[in-house]
Amino acid sequence: MNRMNTVNSRQDQVIEEFDMFSDWMEKYEHIIEIGKELSPMLEDEKVEDNLIKGCQSRVWLSAKRNTAGEVVFGADSDAIITKGLVALMVRVLSNSQASEIAAADLYFLEQIGLHAHLSSTRSNGLASMVKQMKMYGLVYSARS
């Protein structure tokens, strides 16, 4: 496994990226840009089973394993900030081993100041995304 592309190294890249912005308007704009770069989710994946419970806006999350045994996430949302947040989570956690996802300490969320600057509903939604992604990590770990 390429140690340079672990969950923690991706978190460090995100922290470095967000350090370039001086204020929260710029950070929000960056989150929206990250959302625009998210690969489109197939319409047949936007089903009730893939909706994340606990998000005010609609957020879909799918997970499958690639040939290397890594978990690959697909995601989308009907709200631009939320789409950016889920895209950020996909960027950090996707293409990782299931056990690494399940055990991940997502310190970047605190370090880039997301918890302090999100509304409580967005913060709860983000927590639901994290919980769902870690759950996929646990399920895939148990299957291997």
Secondary structure, 3 states (H helix, E strand, C coil): CCHHHCHHHHHHHHHHHHHCCCCHHHHHHHHHHHHHCCCCCCHHHCCHHHECCCCCCCEEEEEEECCCCEEEEEEEECCHHHHHHHHHHHHHHCCEEHHHHHHCCCCHHHHCCHHHHCCHHHHHHHHHHHHHHHHHHHHHHHHC
